[in-house]
């Protein structure tokens, strides 16, 4: 059941890599939900905190997530759904559940390019990002980015100008517009592509969420373009994810 997917995705004390391993040993999250504690003792990577989280069977919060998704027209995609992007499914730590607004593009049938860069871009960087976004869309590519201000947002606007499909991957809930200045970009992205996130509705844009978001940007993509980014930038984290996932990296 969908509620068990949400329950499984929100279990604390373990990463998505561990969840993927668990899922390969059980039929589905419903089987994991009803499994006795002894079943988890054979998994050496499970910490006591993770096992304790698995023993928490309260579905109240999950029911609230389902209600909010229905009220806010947010769609839910699980790891086992046919529409789940195969490139993302094959990374080491795929998200168990994705939430999205808009129309999910056929990721596996299209060339998908992730475009990332600094929020504090130079005029040259902004011009290059818009041009690259326009050209990617003009050539039939789907552009994926993080919808941040600076390089991300400008590249998405370039792709939209060319009539292309764009996907904004968020580090917050699909109902949270961040930054607030991106409300028009958010609306256009939902109309001509989709807003995508692994975080349930209402999740705030906390700093710890963005490194997790970055692996999704690269995981969806055939290659990642870094337009402009300083050392230590989250954009370089995305580039590292891309290399680890076997993607091309362009600069």
TORVEXKOL-689358 format. One record per residue (C-alpha): residue number from 0; residue in three letters; x, y, z. Coordinates in Angstrom, 1 decimal, decimal comma. Layout:
! residues N
<pt><num>NUM</num><residuo>ALA</residuo><east>X</east><north>Y</north><up>Z</up></pt>
...
***
This chain:
! residues 251
<pt><num>0</num><residuo>UNK</residuo><east>0,0</east><north>0,0</north><up>0,0</up></pt>
<pt><num>1</num><residuo>UNK</residuo><east>1,1</east><north>3,6</north><up>-0,7</up></pt>
<pt><num>2</num><residuo>UNK</residuo><east>1,0</east><north>4,5</north><up>3,0</up></pt>
<pt><num>3</num><residuo>UNK</residuo><east>3,6</east><north>1,8</north><up>3,7</up></pt>
<pt><num>4</num><residuo>UNK</residuo><east>5,9</east><north>3,3</north><up>1,1</up></pt>
<pt><num>5</num><residuo>UNK</residuo><east>5,7</east><north>6,7</north><up>2,8</up></pt>
<pt><num>6</num><residuo>UNK</residuo><east>6,3</east><north>5,0</north><up>6,2</up></pt>
<pt><num>7</num><residuo>UNK</residuo><east>9,4</east><north>3,2</north><up>4,9</up></pt>
<pt><num>8</num><residuo>UNK</residuo><east>10,8</east><north>6,3</north><up>3,1</up></pt>
<pt><num>9</num><residuo>UNK</residuo><east>10,6</east><north>8,3</north><up>6,4</up></pt>
<pt><num>10</num><residuo>UNK</residuo><east>12,3</east><north>5,8</north><up>8,6</up></pt>
<pt><num>11</num><residuo>UNK</residuo><east>15,2</east><north>7,4</north><up>10,5</up></pt>
<pt><num>12</num><residuo>UNK</residuo><east>18,6</east><north>6,0</north><up>11,4</up></pt>
<pt><num>13</num><residuo>UNK</residuo><east>19,4</east><north>4,7</north><up>7,9</up></pt>
<pt><num>14</num><residuo>UNK</residuo><east>20,2</east><north>6,0</north><up>4,5</up></pt>
<pt><num>15</num><residuo>UNK</residuo><east>18,6</east><north>5,2</north><up>1,2</up></pt>
<pt><num>16</num><residuo>UNK</residuo><east>21,3</east><north>2,8</north><up>0,3</up></pt>
<pt><num>17</num><residuo>UNK</residuo><east>20,4</east><north>0,7</north><up>3,3</up></pt>
<pt><num>18</num><residuo>UNK</residuo><east>16,7</east><north>1,0</north><up>2,5</up></pt>
<pt><num>19</num><residuo>UNK</residuo><east>17,4</east><north>-0,2</north><up>-1,0</up></pt>
<pt><num>20</num><residuo>UNK</residuo><east>19,2</east><north>-3,3</north><up>0,4</up></pt>
<pt><num>21</num><residuo>UNK</residuo><east>16,2</east><north>-4,0</north><up>2,7</up></pt>
<pt><num>22</num><residuo>UNK</residuo><east>13,8</east><north>-3,7</north><up>-0,1</up></pt>
<pt><num>23</num><residuo>UNK</residuo><east>15,7</east><north>-6,2</north><up>-2,1</up></pt>
<pt><num>24</num><residuo>UNK</residuo><east>15,2</east><north>-8,8</north><up>0,7</up></pt>
<pt><num>25</num><residuo>UNK</residuo><east>11,5</east><north>-8,1</north><up>1,3</up></pt>
<pt><num>26</num><residuo>UNK</residuo><east>8,7</east><north>-8,2</north><up>-1,2</up></pt>
<pt><num>27</num><residuo>UNK</residuo><east>7,6</east><north>-4,6</north><up>-0,5</up></pt>
<pt><num>28</num><residuo>UNK</residuo><east>7,4</east><north>-2,0</north><up>2,3</up></pt>
<pt><num>29</num><residuo>UNK</residuo><east>4,2</east><north>-3,6</north><up>3,6</up></pt>
<pt><num>30</num><residuo>UNK</residuo><east>6,2</east><north>-6,8</north><up>4,2</up></pt>
<pt><num>31</num><residuo>UNK</residuo><east>8,8</east><north>-4,7</north><up>6,0</up></pt>
<pt><num>32</num><residuo>UNK</residuo><east>6,2</east><north>-3,0</north><up>8,1</up></pt>
<pt><num>33</num><residuo>UNK</residuo><east>4,8</east><north>-6,3</north><up>9,4</up></pt>
<pt><num>34</num><residuo>UNK</residuo><east>8,1</east><north>-8,0</north><up>9,8</up></pt>
<pt><num>35</num><residuo>UNK</residuo><east>9,0</east><north>-9,0</north><up>13,4</up></pt>
<pt><num>36</num><residuo>UNK</residuo><east>12,1</east><north>-7,4</north><up>15,0</up></pt>
<pt><num>37</num><residuo>UNK</residuo><east>14,0</east><north>-10,7</north><up>14,7</up></pt>
<pt><num>38</num><residuo>UNK</residuo><east>13,9</east><north>-10,4</north><up>11,0</up></pt>
<pt><num>39</num><residuo>UNK</residuo><east>16,1</east><north>-7,3</north><up>11,1</up></pt>
<pt><num>40</num><residuo>UNK</residuo><east>18,9</east><north>-8,8</north><up>13,3</up></pt>
<pt><num>41</num><residuo>UNK</residuo><east>20,5</east><north>-10,5</north><up>10,2</up></pt>
<pt><num>42</num><residuo>UNK</residuo><east>21,2</east><north>-7,0</north><up>8,7</up></pt>
<pt><num>43</num><residuo>UNK</residuo><east>24,5</east><north>-6,0</north><up>10,2</up></pt>
<pt><num>44</num><residuo>UNK</residuo><east>24,3</east><north>-2,5</north><up>8,8</up></pt>
<pt><num>45</num><residuo>UNK</residuo><east>21,2</east><north>-1,7</north><up>10,8</up></pt>
<pt><num>46</num><residuo>UNK</residuo><east>21,9</east><north>0,4</north><up>13,9</up></pt>
<pt><num>47</num><residuo>UNK</residuo><east>19,8</east><north>0,0</north><up>17,0</up></pt>
<pt><num>48</num><residuo>UNK</residuo><east>18,2</east><north>3,4</north><up>16,2</up></pt>
<pt><num>49</num><residuo>UNK</residuo><east>17,3</east><north>2,1</north><up>12,7</up></pt>
<pt><num>50</num><residuo>UNK</residuo><east>15,7</east><north>-1,0</north><up>14,2</up></pt>
<pt><num>51</num><residuo>UNK</residuo><east>13,8</east><north>1,1</north><up>16,7</up></pt>
<pt><num>52</num><residuo>UNK</residuo><east>12,5</east><north>3,3</north><up>13,9</up></pt>
<pt><num>53</num><residuo>UNK</residuo><east>11,3</east><north>0,1</north><up>12,0</up></pt>
<pt><num>54</num><residuo>UNK</residuo><east>9,4</east><north>-1,0</north><up>15,1</up></pt>
<pt><num>55</num><residuo>UNK</residuo><east>7,5</east><north>2,3</north><up>15,2</up></pt>
<pt><num>56</num><residuo>UNK</residuo><east>4,2</east><north>1,3</north><up>13,4</up></pt>
<pt><num>57</num><residuo>UNK</residuo><east>2,4</east><north>4,6</north><up>13,9</up></pt>
<pt><num>58</num><residuo>UNK</residuo><east>1,0</east><north>5,7</north><up>10,5</up></pt>
<pt><num>59</num><residuo>UNK</residuo><east>-0,6</east><north>8,9</north><up>11,7</up></pt>
<pt><num>60</num><residuo>UNK</residuo><east>2,0</east><north>11,1</north><up>10,1</up></pt>
<pt><num>61</num><residuo>UNK</residuo><east>1,9</east><north>9,1</north><up>6,9</up></pt>
<pt><num>62</num><residuo>UNK</residuo><east>-1,9</east><north>9,5</north><up>6,7</up></pt>
<pt><num>63</num><residuo>UNK</residuo><east>-1,4</east><north>13,2</north><up>7,0</up></pt>
<pt><num>64</num><residuo>UNK</residuo><east>1,1</east><north>13,2</north><up>4,1</up></pt>
<pt><num>65</num><residuo>UNK</residuo><east>-1,4</east><north>11,4</north><up>2,0</up></pt>
<pt><num>66</num><residuo>UNK</residuo><east>-4,1</east><north>13,9</north><up>2,9</up></pt>
<pt><num>67</num><residuo>UNK</residuo><east>-1,8</east><north>16,9</north><up>2,1</up></pt>
<pt><num>68</num><residuo>UNK</residuo><east>-0,9</east><north>15,4</north><up>-1,3</up></pt>
<pt><num>69</num><residuo>UNK</residuo><east>-4,5</east><north>15,0</north><up>-2,2</up></pt>
<pt><num>70</num><residuo>UNK</residuo><east>-5,4</east><north>18,5</north><up>-1,1</up></pt>
<pt><num>71</num><residuo>UNK</residuo><east>-2,4</east><north>20,1</north><up>-2,8</up></pt>
<pt><num>72</num><residuo>UNK</residuo><east>-2,5</east><north>18,0</north><up>-6,0</up></pt>
<pt><num>73</num><residuo>UNK</residuo><east>0,9</east><north>16,4</north><up>-5,3</up></pt>
<pt><num>74</num><residuo>UNK</residuo><east>1,5</east><north>13,1</north><up>-7,0</up></pt>
<pt><num>75</num><residuo>UNK</residuo><east>3,4</east><north>10,2</north><up>-5,4</up></pt>
<pt><num>76</num><residuo>UNK</residuo><east>5,9</east><north>8,0</north><up>-7,3</up></pt>
<pt><num>77</num><residuo>UNK</residuo><east>7,4</east><north>4,9</north><up>-5,6</up></pt>
<pt><num>78</num><residuo>UNK</residuo><east>10,6</east><north>3,1</north><up>-6,3</up></pt>
<pt><num>79</num><residuo>UNK</residuo><east>8,7</east><north>0,1</north><up>-7,8</up></pt>
<pt><num>80</num><residuo>UNK</residuo><east>6,4</east><north>2,2</north><up>-10,1</up></pt>
<pt><num>81</num><residuo>UNK</residuo><east>7,0</east><north>1,7</north><up>-13,8</up></pt>
<pt><num>82</num><residuo>UNK</residuo><east>7,3</east><north>5,5</north><up>-14,3</up></pt>
<pt><num>83</num><residuo>UNK</residuo><east>10,2</east><north>5,8</north><up>-11,8</up></pt>
<pt><num>84</num><residuo>UNK</residuo><east>13,2</east><north>6,9</north><up>-13,9</up></pt>
<pt><num>85</num><residuo>UNK</residuo><east>15,5</east><north>3,9</north><up>-14,5</up></pt>
<pt><num>86</num><residuo>UNK</residuo><east>18,7</east><north>6,1</north><up>-14,3</up></pt>
<pt><num>87</num><residuo>UNK</residuo><east>17,7</east><north>7,2</north><up>-10,8</up></pt>
<pt><num>88</num><residuo>UNK</residuo><east>16,7</east><north>3,7</north><up>-9,8</up></pt>
<pt><num>89</num><residuo>UNK</residuo><east>20,2</east><north>2,5</north><up>-10,5</up></pt>
<pt><num>90</num><residuo>UNK</residuo><east>22,2</east><north>4,9</north><up>-8,3</up></pt>
<pt><num>91</num><residuo>UNK</residuo><east>23,5</east><north>3,5</north><up>-5,0</up></pt>
<pt><num>92</num><residuo>UNK</residuo><east>21,1</east><north>5,5</north><up>-2,9</up></pt>
<pt><num>93</num><residuo>UNK</residuo><east>17,8</east><north>6,1</north><up>-4,8</up></pt>
<pt><num>94</num><residuo>UNK</residuo><east>15,0</east><north>7,8</north><up>-3,0</up></pt>
<pt><num>95</num><residuo>UNK</residuo><east>12,2</east><north>5,3</north><up>-2,1</up></pt>
<pt><num>96</num><residuo>UNK</residuo><east>9,4</east><north>7,9</north><up>-2,8</up></pt>
<pt><num>97</num><residuo>UNK</residuo><east>9,2</east><north>10,9</north><up>-5,0</up></pt>
<pt><num>98</num><residuo>UNK</residuo><east>6,6</east><north>13,7</north><up>-4,8</up></pt>
<pt><num>99</num><residuo>UNK</residuo><east>5,9</east><north>15,8</north><up>-7,8</up></pt>
<pt><num>100</num><residuo>UNK</residuo><east>3,6</east><north>18,5</north><up>-9,2</up></pt>
<pt><num>101</num><residuo>UNK</residuo><east>3,0</east><north>19,0</north><up>-12,9</up></pt>
<pt><num>102</num><residuo>UNK</residuo><east>3,7</east><north>16,3</north><up>-15,6</up></pt>
<pt><num>103</num><residuo>UNK</residuo><east>6,4</east><north>13,8</north><up>-15,2</up></pt>
<pt><num>104</num><residuo>UNK</residuo><east>8,4</east><north>13,7</north><up>-18,4</up></pt>
<pt><num>105</num><residuo>UNK</residuo><east>9,5</east><north>10,3</north><up>-19,9</up></pt>
<pt><num>106</num><residuo>UNK</residuo><east>13,0</east><north>10,5</north><up>-18,5</up></pt>
<pt><num>107</num><residuo>UNK</residuo><east>14,2</east><north>7,3</north><up>-20,0</up></pt>
<pt><num>108</num><residuo>UNK</residuo><east>13,2</east><north>8,3</north><up>-23,5</up></pt>
<pt><num>109</num><residuo>UNK</residuo><east>14,9</east><north>11,7</north><up>-23,5</up></pt>
<pt><num>110</num><residuo>UNK</residuo><east>18,4</east><north>13,2</north><up>-23,2</up></pt>
<pt><num>111</num><residuo>UNK</residuo><east>18,4</east><north>14,8</north><up>-19,8</up></pt>
<pt><num>112</num><residuo>UNK</residuo><east>21,0</east><north>17,4</north><up>-18,8</up></pt>
<pt><num>113</num><residuo>UNK</residuo><east>21,4</east><north>18,7</north><up>-15,3</up></pt>
<pt><num>114</num><residuo>UNK</residuo><east>22,6</east><north>22,3</north><up>-15,1</up></pt>
<pt><num>115</num><residuo>UNK</residuo><east>23,9</east><north>23,7</north><up>-11,8</up></pt>
<pt><num>116</num><residuo>UNK</residuo><east>25,9</east><north>26,6</north><up>-10,6</up></pt>
<pt><num>117</num><residuo>UNK</residuo><east>26,4</east><north>29,3</north><up>-8,0</up></pt>
<pt><num>118</num><residuo>UNK</residuo><east>23,6</east><north>31,5</north><up>-6,6</up></pt>
<pt><num>119</num><residuo>UNK</residuo><east>26,0</east><north>34,5</north><up>-6,7</up></pt>
<pt><num>120</num><residuo>UNK</residuo><east>26,8</east><north>34,3</north><up>-10,4</up></pt>
<pt><num>121</num><residuo>UNK</residuo><east>28,7</east><north>36,9</north><up>-12,5</up></pt>
<pt><num>122</num><residuo>UNK</residuo><east>27,0</east><north>38,6</north><up>-15,4</up></pt>
<pt><num>123</num><residuo>UNK</residuo><east>29,0</east><north>36,2</north><up>-17,7</up></pt>
<pt><num>124</num><residuo>UNK</residuo><east>27,8</east><north>33,2</north><up>-15,8</up></pt>
<pt><num>125</num><residuo>UNK</residuo><east>24,2</east><north>34,3</north><up>-16,0</up></pt>
<pt><num>126</num><residuo>UNK</residuo><east>24,5</east><north>34,9</north><up>-19,8</up></pt>
<pt><num>127</num><residuo>UNK</residuo><east>26,2</east><north>31,5</north><up>-20,3</up></pt>
<pt><num>128</num><residuo>UNK</residuo><east>23,6</east><north>29,7</north><up>-18,2</up></pt>
<pt><num>129</num><residuo>UNK</residuo><east>20,6</east><north>31,2</north><up>-20,1</up></pt>
<pt><num>130</num><residuo>UNK</residuo><east>22,3</east><north>30,5</north><up>-23,5</up></pt>
<pt><num>131</num><residuo>UNK</residuo><east>23,1</east><north>26,9</north><up>-22,5</up></pt>
<pt><num>132</num><residuo>UNK</residuo><east>19,6</east><north>26,3</north><up>-21,1</up></pt>
<pt><num>133</num><residuo>UNK</residuo><east>18,1</east><north>27,6</north><up>-24,4</up></pt>
<pt><num>134</num><residuo>UNK</residuo><east>20,3</east><north>25,5</north><up>-26,5</up></pt>
<pt><num>135</num><residuo>UNK</residuo><east>19,8</east><north>22,3</north><up>-24,5</up></pt>
<pt><num>136</num><residuo>UNK</residuo><east>16,0</east><north>22,7</north><up>-24,9</up></pt>
<pt><num>137</num><residuo>UNK</residuo><east>16,3</east><north>23,7</north><up>-28,6</up></pt>
<pt><num>138</num><residuo>UNK</residuo><east>18,2</east><north>20,4</north><up>-29,3</up></pt>
<pt><num>139</num><residuo>UNK</residuo><east>15,4</east><north>18,4</north><up>-27,7</up></pt>
<pt><num>140</num><residuo>UNK</residuo><east>17,0</east><north>17,9</north><up>-24,3</up></pt>
<pt><num>141</num><residuo>UNK</residuo><east>15,2</east><north>18,0</north><up>-20,9</up></pt>
<pt><num>142</num><residuo>UNK</residuo><east>16,8</east><north>20,4</north><up>-18,4</up></pt>
<pt><num>143</num><residuo>UNK</residuo><east>17,0</east><north>19,4</north><up>-14,7</up></pt>
<pt><num>144</num><residuo>UNK</residuo><east>18,1</east><north>21,9</north><up>-12,1</up></pt>
<pt><num>145</num><residuo>UNK</residuo><east>17,7</east><north>22,8</north><up>-8,5</up></pt>
<pt><num>146</num><residuo>UNK</residuo><east>15,6</east><north>25,9</north><up>-9,0</up></pt>
<pt><num>147</num><residuo>UNK</residuo><east>17,9</east><north>28,1</north><up>-6,8</up></pt>
<pt><num>148</num><residuo>UNK</residuo><east>18,5</east><north>31,7</north><up>-7,6</up></pt>
<pt><num>149</num><residuo>UNK</residuo><east>21,4</east><north>32,5</north><up>-9,9</up></pt>
<pt><num>150</num><residuo>UNK</residuo><east>22,6</east><north>29,9</north><up>-12,4</up></pt>
<pt><num>151</num><residuo>UNK</residuo><east>19,9</east><north>27,3</north><up>-11,7</up></pt>
<pt><num>152</num><residuo>UNK</residuo><east>17,0</east><north>29,6</north><up>-12,2</up></pt>
<pt><num>153</num><residuo>UNK</residuo><east>18,4</east><north>31,4</north><up>-15,2</up></pt>
<pt><num>154</num><residuo>UNK</residuo><east>19,2</east><north>28,2</north><up>-17,1</up></pt>
<pt><num>155</num><residuo>UNK</residuo><east>15,7</east><north>27,0</north><up>-16,5</up></pt>
<pt><num>156</num><residuo>UNK</residuo><east>14,3</east><north>30,3</north><up>-17,8</up></pt>
<pt><num>157</num><residuo>UNK</residuo><east>16,5</east><north>29,8</north><up>-20,9</up></pt>
<pt><num>158</num><residuo>UNK</residuo><east>15,0</east><north>26,4</north><up>-21,5</up></pt>
<pt><num>159</num><residuo>UNK</residuo><east>11,5</east><north>27,6</north><up>-21,0</up></pt>
<pt><num>160</num><residuo>UNK</residuo><east>12,1</east><north>30,4</north><up>-23,5</up></pt>
<pt><num>161</num><residuo>UNK</residuo><east>13,0</east><north>27,8</north><up>-26,1</up></pt>
<pt><num>162</num><residuo>UNK</residuo><east>9,7</east><north>25,9</north><up>-25,3</up></pt>
<pt><num>163</num><residuo>UNK</residuo><east>11,6</east><north>23,0</north><up>-23,6</up></pt>
<pt><num>164</num><residuo>UNK</residuo><east>10,7</east><north>20,7</north><up>-20,8</up></pt>
<pt><num>165</num><residuo>UNK</residuo><east>12,2</east><north>21,6</north><up>-17,4</up></pt>
<pt><num>166</num><residuo>UNK</residuo><east>12,3</east><north>19,7</north><up>-14,1</up></pt>
<pt><num>167</num><residuo>UNK</residuo><east>13,0</east><north>21,5</north><up>-10,8</up></pt>
<pt><num>168</num><residuo>UNK</residuo><east>14,4</east><north>19,3</north><up>-8,0</up></pt>
<pt><num>169</num><residuo>UNK</residuo><east>13,7</east><north>20,8</north><up>-4,6</up></pt>
<pt><num>170</num><residuo>UNK</residuo><east>15,4</east><north>20,4</north><up>-1,2</up></pt>
<pt><num>171</num><residuo>UNK</residuo><east>12,0</east><north>21,0</north><up>0,4</up></pt>
<pt><num>172</num><residuo>UNK</residuo><east>8,3</east><north>20,0</north><up>0,0</up></pt>
<pt><num>173</num><residuo>UNK</residuo><east>6,8</east><north>20,3</north><up>-3,5</up></pt>
<pt><num>174</num><residuo>UNK</residuo><east>4,4</east><north>22,8</north><up>-2,0</up></pt>
<pt><num>175</num><residuo>UNK</residuo><east>7,1</east><north>25,1</north><up>-0,7</up></pt>
<pt><num>176</num><residuo>UNK</residuo><east>8,4</east><north>27,8</north><up>-3,0</up></pt>
<pt><num>177</num><residuo>UNK</residuo><east>12,1</east><north>28,5</north><up>-2,2</up></pt>
<pt><num>178</num><residuo>UNK</residuo><east>13,4</east><north>31,1</north><up>-2,7</up></pt>
<pt><num>179</num><residuo>UNK</residuo><east>10,1</east><north>33,1</north><up>-2,6</up></pt>
<pt><num>180</num><residuo>UNK</residuo><east>11,3</east><north>35,2</north><up>-5,6</up></pt>
<pt><num>181</num><residuo>UNK</residuo><east>11,0</east><north>32,1</north><up>-7,8</up></pt>
<pt><num>182</num><residuo>UNK</residuo><east>7,2</east><north>31,9</north><up>-7,6</up></pt>
<pt><num>183</num><residuo>UNK</residuo><east>6,8</east><north>32,6</north><up>-11,3</up></pt>
<pt><num>184</num><residuo>UNK</residuo><east>9,5</east><north>30,1</north><up>-12,3</up></pt>
<pt><num>185</num><residuo>UNK</residuo><east>7,8</east><north>27,6</north><up>-10,0</up></pt>
<pt><num>186</num><residuo>UNK</residuo><east>4,5</east><north>28,1</north><up>-11,8</up></pt>
<pt><num>187</num><residuo>UNK</residuo><east>6,0</east><north>27,9</north><up>-15,2</up></pt>
<pt><num>188</num><residuo>UNK</residuo><east>8,0</east><north>24,8</north><up>-14,3</up></pt>
<pt><num>189</num><residuo>UNK</residuo><east>4,9</east><north>23,0</north><up>-13,0</up></pt>
<pt><num>190</num><residuo>UNK</residuo><east>3,0</east><north>24,0</north><up>-16,2</up></pt>
<pt><num>191</num><residuo>UNK</residuo><east>5,7</east><north>23,0</north><up>-18,7</up></pt>
<pt><num>192</num><residuo>UNK</residuo><east>7,4</east><north>20,2</north><up>-16,8</up></pt>
<pt><num>193</num><residuo>UNK</residuo><east>7,4</east><north>19,2</north><up>-13,1</up></pt>
<pt><num>194</num><residuo>UNK</residuo><east>8,5</east><north>20,1</north><up>-9,6</up></pt>
<pt><num>195</num><residuo>UNK</residuo><east>10,1</east><north>17,0</north><up>-8,0</up></pt>
<pt><num>196</num><residuo>UNK</residuo><east>11,3</east><north>16,2</north><up>-4,5</up></pt>
<pt><num>197</num><residuo>UNK</residuo><east>11,8</east><north>13,3</north><up>-2,1</up></pt>
<pt><num>198</num><residuo>UNK</residuo><east>10,6</east><north>15,4</north><up>0,8</up></pt>
<pt><num>199</num><residuo>UNK</residuo><east>7,0</east><north>15,2</north><up>2,0</up></pt>
<pt><num>200</num><residuo>UNK</residuo><east>4,7</east><north>18,3</north><up>1,7</up></pt>
<pt><num>201</num><residuo>UNK</residuo><east>5,5</east><north>21,1</north><up>4,1</up></pt>
<pt><num>202</num><residuo>UNK</residuo><east>9,2</east><north>20,1</north><up>4,5</up></pt>
<pt><num>203</num><residuo>UNK</residuo><east>11,2</east><north>23,3</north><up>5,1</up></pt>
<pt><num>204</num><residuo>UNK</residuo><east>14,3</east><north>24,1</north><up>2,9</up></pt>
<pt><num>205</num><residuo>UNK</residuo><east>16,8</east><north>23,0</north><up>5,6</up></pt>
<pt><num>206</num><residuo>UNK</residuo><east>20,5</east><north>23,1</north><up>4,7</up></pt>
<pt><num>207</num><residuo>UNK</residuo><east>20,9</east><north>19,4</north><up>5,2</up></pt>
<pt><num>208</num><residuo>UNK</residuo><east>18,3</east><north>18,6</north><up>2,5</up></pt>
<pt><num>209</num><residuo>UNK</residuo><east>20,3</east><north>20,1</north><up>-0,4</up></pt>
<pt><num>210</num><residuo>UNK</residuo><east>23,2</east><north>17,6</north><up>-0,6</up></pt>
<pt><num>211</num><residuo>UNK</residuo><east>20,5</east><north>14,8</north><up>-0,8</up></pt>
<pt><num>212</num><residuo>UNK</residuo><east>18,7</east><north>16,8</north><up>-3,5</up></pt>
<pt><num>213</num><residuo>UNK</residuo><east>21,9</east><north>17,1</north><up>-5,5</up></pt>
<pt><num>214</num><residuo>UNK</residuo><east>22,2</east><north>13,3</north><up>-6,0</up></pt>
<pt><num>215</num><residuo>UNK</residuo><east>18,8</east><north>13,3</north><up>-7,6</up></pt>
<pt><num>216</num><residuo>UNK</residuo><east>19,7</east><north>16,0</north><up>-10,1</up></pt>
<pt><num>217</num><residuo>UNK</residuo><east>22,7</east><north>14,0</north><up>-11,3</up></pt>
<pt><num>218</num><residuo>UNK</residuo><east>20,9</east><north>10,7</north><up>-10,9</up></pt>
<pt><num>219</num><residuo>UNK</residuo><east>18,1</east><north>11,8</north><up>-13,3</up></pt>
<pt><num>220</num><residuo>UNK</residuo><east>20,6</east><north>13,1</north><up>-15,9</up></pt>
<pt><num>221</num><residuo>UNK</residuo><east>22,8</east><north>11,7</north><up>-18,6</up></pt>
<pt><num>222</num><residuo>UNK</residuo><east>25,3</east><north>14,4</north><up>-17,8</up></pt>
<pt><num>223</num><residuo>UNK</residuo><east>25,7</east><north>17,5</north><up>-15,6</up></pt>
<pt><num>224</num><residuo>UNK</residuo><east>26,8</east><north>20,9</north><up>-16,7</up></pt>
<pt><num>225</num><residuo>UNK</residuo><east>28,5</east><north>23,1</north><up>-14,1</up></pt>
<pt><num>226</num><residuo>UNK</residuo><east>28,3</east><north>26,7</north><up>-15,5</up></pt>
<pt><num>227</num><residuo>UNK</residuo><east>30,0</east><north>28,6</north><up>-12,7</up></pt>
<pt><num>228</num><residuo>UNK</residuo><east>30,8</east><north>27,5</north><up>-9,1</up></pt>
<pt><num>229</num><residuo>UNK</residuo><east>33,3</east><north>28,4</north><up>-6,4</up></pt>
<pt><num>230</num><residuo>UNK</residuo><east>35,3</east><north>25,8</north><up>-4,5</up></pt>
<pt><num>231</num><residuo>UNK</residuo><east>33,1</east><north>24,2</north><up>-1,8</up></pt>
<pt><num>232</num><residuo>UNK</residuo><east>30,0</east><north>24,9</north><up>-3,7</up></pt>
<pt><num>233</num><residuo>UNK</residuo><east>27,0</east><north>22,5</north><up>-3,6</up></pt>
<pt><num>234</num><residuo>UNK</residuo><east>27,3</east><north>22,5</north><up>-7,4</up></pt>
<pt><num>235</num><residuo>UNK</residuo><east>30,6</east><north>20,7</north><up>-7,1</up></pt>
<pt><num>236</num><residuo>UNK</residuo><east>29,0</east><north>18,2</north><up>-4,8</up></pt>
<pt><num>237</num><residuo>UNK</residuo><east>26,5</east><north>17,5</north><up>-7,6</up></pt>
<pt><num>238</num><residuo>UNK</residuo><east>29,4</east><north>17,1</north><up>-10,0</up></pt>
<pt><num>239</num><residuo>UNK</residuo><east>31,0</east><north>14,6</north><up>-7,7</up></pt>
<pt><num>240</num><residuo>UNK</residuo><east>27,7</east><north>12,7</north><up>-7,4</up></pt>
<pt><num>241</num><residuo>UNK</residuo><east>27,6</east><north>12,6</north><up>-11,2</up></pt>
<pt><num>242</num><residuo>UNK</residuo><east>31,1</east><north>11,2</north><up>-11,5</up></pt>
<pt><num>243</num><residuo>UNK</residuo><east>30,3</east><north>8,5</north><up>-8,9</up></pt>
<pt><num>244</num><residuo>UNK</residuo><east>27,1</east><north>7,6</north><up>-10,7</up></pt>
<pt><num>245</num><residuo>UNK</residuo><east>29,0</east><north>7,3</north><up>-14,0</up></pt>
<pt><num>246</num><residuo>UNK</residuo><east>27,6</east><north>10,4</north><up>-15,6</up></pt>
<pt><num>247</num><residuo>UNK</residuo><east>29,4</east><north>12,9</north><up>-17,9</up></pt>
<pt><num>248</num><residuo>UNK</residuo><east>30,4</east><north>16,2</north><up>-16,3</up></pt>
<pt><num>249</num><residuo>UNK</residuo><east>30,7</east><north>19,3</north><up>-18,4</up></pt>
<pt><num>250</num><residuo>UNK</residuo><east>32,1</east><north>22,7</north><up>-17,5</up></pt>
***
